């Protein structure tokens, strides 16, 4: 399993994981709690996993 931390404007947003089923993204709880947090992509809404 491979993992990468995802940052937007030097702010940690979450973790991208690749496993045998494909790619999965999980937003960090701290990022979701930030005022003004925005999705990292229009197709990746701000939802906890």
N, C-alpha and C positions, 0 to 999 in steps of 0.2 A: 504494500500500500504506500502510495506517495502522497505527501501533503505539502501545501504551500500557503503561507500567510499572505492575505490580500490587503493592500493598503491603498487608500485614496487620499491624496494630498498629505502624505506622511501620517495618516491616521489608520490604525489597524481596524479593519472592517470584519474580517472573518477568515475562515479556513476553507481552501479548496482541496478536496480529497479525490484521488483516483484509486478505484478498487476494481475488482473483477466485474462489477456491475456497471462501471462507467465513472463519470464525474459527479461530485456532489459539493454544494456550497452551503456553509453554515455561518450565518452572521454571528459575531461575538455579542454576548449579552450587553457588554459595556457600550458597544457601538449602537445597538438598538435603543439604549437608554439615553443617548446623547440628544440634546435639543438640536433640531435642524438636520438630523441624520437623513441622508438620501440614499436611494438604492444604488448599488454599484453598476447596475444595468437596468434598462427599462423592462427587461424580461425577468428580473430577479427582485420581486417586491420585498419590502422590509417585513419579514415574518420570522419568528423564532422557529427553530427546528426541534 
